[in-house]
Amino acid sequence: MNTQRLIRSSKSILTKRSYSTVNFSHINEAPKAPKPQIRQFSNPLLHTFLFASSTYILLNSIWLSLEHENKEKELLAKSKLLEDTIQELLDQKKVELEHSESSRKWYKLWLWK
């Protein structure tokens, strides 16, 4: 019985076992990742573009509204200054006309206008 057991054990040692073999060929080769395609980047690029555009439009509208307020203040001050100047000139002319009419004779008013 011992001899049969020895023969069996020697046969099992000599036979090739598939579960105990290790194939090292895959270790030498680096795994190849598939190359990224452009369509994989289209959605993130679209989102980035939309976010950048909306941010630009928002900031630009804020900038323009602030600039409009500043420009409006400047123009109102300038128009007030010009209106005051015109009013002063009109007042001076009115005084000159009243003074000149009072000093003229009645017959000169009819003849010389």
C-alpha positions in Angstrom: 0.0 0.0 0.0 2.8 2.3 0.7 4.3 1.7 -2.7 1.0 2.6 -4.4 0.9 5.8 -2.4 4.4 6.7 -3.4 3.7 6.1 -7.0 0.6 8.2 -6.9 2.4 11.0 -5.1 5.3 10.9 -7.5 2.9 11.0 -10.5 1.1 14.0 -9.0 4.4 15.8 -8.5 5.5 15.1 -12.0 2.3 16.2 -13.7 1.9 19.8 -14.6 -0.6 21.6 -12.5 -2.3 24.5 -14.3 -3.4 26.3 -11.1 0.1 26.6 -9.8 1.7 28.1 -12.9 2.2 31.9 -12.9 2.4 33.8 -16.2 4.7 36.9 -15.8 4.3 38.2 -19.3 1.7 40.8 -18.3 4.0 42.3 -15.7 6.5 43.4 -18.3 3.9 45.1 -20.5 2.4 48.3 -19.1 -1.4 48.3 -19.4 -2.5 50.5 -22.3 -5.1 53.0 -21.4 -7.4 54.0 -24.3 -6.6 57.4 -25.8 -9.1 60.1 -24.8 -11.3 61.3 -27.6 -12.4 64.8 -28.2 -16.1 64.1 -27.6 -15.2 63.1 -24.0 -14.1 66.8 -23.4 -17.0 68.5 -25.2 -19.3 68.6 -22.3 -16.8 69.9 -19.7 -15.6 72.5 -22.2 -19.1 73.6 -22.9 -19.8 74.0 -19.2 -16.6 75.9 -18.7 -17.4 78.2 -21.7 -21.0 78.8 -20.4 -19.8 79.6 -16.9 -17.1 82.0 -18.2 -19.5 83.7 -20.5 -22.2 84.2 -17.9 -19.6 85.5 -15.4 -18.2 88.0 -18.0 -21.7 89.2 -18.8 -22.7 89.7 -15.2 -19.5 91.5 -14.3 -19.7 93.7 -17.4 -23.3 94.7 -16.7 -22.3 95.6 -13.1 -19.4 97.7 -14.4 -21.5 99.5 -17.0 -24.2 100.3 -14.5 -21.6 101.8 -12.1 -20.0 103.7 -14.9 -23.4 105.0 -16.0 -24.1 106.3 -12.6 -20.8 108.1 -12.4 -21.2 109.6 -15.9 -24.7 110.7 -15.1 -23.5 112.6 -12.0 -20.8 114.3 -14.0 -23.2 115.4 -16.7 -25.8 116.7 -14.2 -23.1 118.8 -12.6 -22.0 120.1 -15.9 -25.5 120.9 -17.1 -26.2 122.7 -13.8 -23.1 124.8 -14.3 -24.1 125.7 -17.8 -27.7 126.5 -16.8 -26.5 128.8 -14.1 -24.2 130.6 -16.6 -27.0 131.0 -19.1 -29.3 132.4 -16.3 -26.6 134.9 -15.3 -26.2 136.1 -18.9 -30.0 136.4 -19.3 -30.3 138.4 -16.1 -27.4 140.7 -17.2 -29.1 141.3 -20.6 -32.5 142.0 -18.9 -30.9 144.6 -16.6 -29.1 146.2 -19.6 -32.4 146.3 -21.6 -34.3 147.9 -18.8 -31.5 150.4 -18.3 -31.3 151.2 -22.0 -35.1 151.5 -22.4 -35.4 153.9 -19.5 -32.7 156.2 -20.8 -34.1 156.4 -24.3 -36.5 159.1 -25.4 -40.0 158.1 -26.4 -39.5 159.3 -30.0 -36.3 157.3 -30.4 -38.1 154.2 -29.4 -40.5 154.6 -32.4 -37.9 155.6 -34.9 -34.9 153.5 -34.0 -35.4 150.0 -33.1 
